[in-house]
């Protein structure tokens, strides 16, 4: 997901996507603990996507308070 796509999301969609990605990250970590993942870079990509989503959420929060 690109930053432009993240910025286009509404506040509710952003929260939903963040929660689903956190759940996805939890599942990836669990699966990787049991047996190695076919694509271990997926863990890194998911972590970075979560960070991008959190950054956008924080940016909107600061914007709203200003």
C-alpha positions, 0 to 999 in steps of 0.5 A: 500500500502506497502512502498516497493510498493511505492518505486517501483513506478515511479515519474509520478506514484507517483504523480498520486497516491498522487493526487488520494489519496488526492481526495479520502481523500477529498471525505471521509471527505465530506462523513463523515461530511454528515453521519458517515462512516461505517469504520472511520479508512479508514480516518486514513489509507488514511492520513497515505498513503498520508504521505508515498507518500509525504515522498517518493516524498521528498526523491527522490527530495533530492536525485536528488539535491544531 
